[in-house]
Every structure is written in C-alpha cells, then in structure tokens.
Amino acid sequence: MYKLSLRQMQKNQSGVIEAVRASGEMGKRIRDMGLVPGTTIKIQGRAPLYDPVAIRIMGFTLTMRNNEADYIDVRVEEQP
C-alpha cells in the first residue's frame, strides 16, 4: 500500500481516503460531499484535458476539480 493525492490516481484505480488536508470553506465543502477519511473511492474517468475528475463514491458519481483533489490523500493497493 502507498499514499498519493486523489489528483494523481489513474482511471479505474480504487483506494480509501486517508486524509482531507483542506481547511475553511473548501474543507467543509469536500467533507459535505462525503469525501471523509475511511471512505472507499474509485476514479471513474477524467475530462479530455484531465480536469475535472469523475469519482465513484457510495453508489454515486461525483466530479471535482483537480485543485480540490490535491487536498485529498488516498491509500491505494496497486501502483498505476
């Protein structure tokens, strides 16, 4: 296992959120979307220019910009 930011994950790669390093309004918004430590996520896809990223979480698809994804640390099993 190793840790990387959500932005660095590849399509179809899964992992568990380890930490959300954002604070203030951005941190609150990220947590309100369900992106909290211990949650399993999977990268479903990326836009043609790689921003935003589509994430599969708790049975729904969520999109988020890369500048927000930089603040989320994920523990993954395999290397991309």
Buried (B, 14 or more C-beta within 10 A) or exposed (E): EEEBBBBBBEEEBBBBBBEBEBEEEBBEEBEEBBBEEEBEBBBBEBEEEEBBBBBBBEEEEBEBEBEBBBBBBBBBEEEE
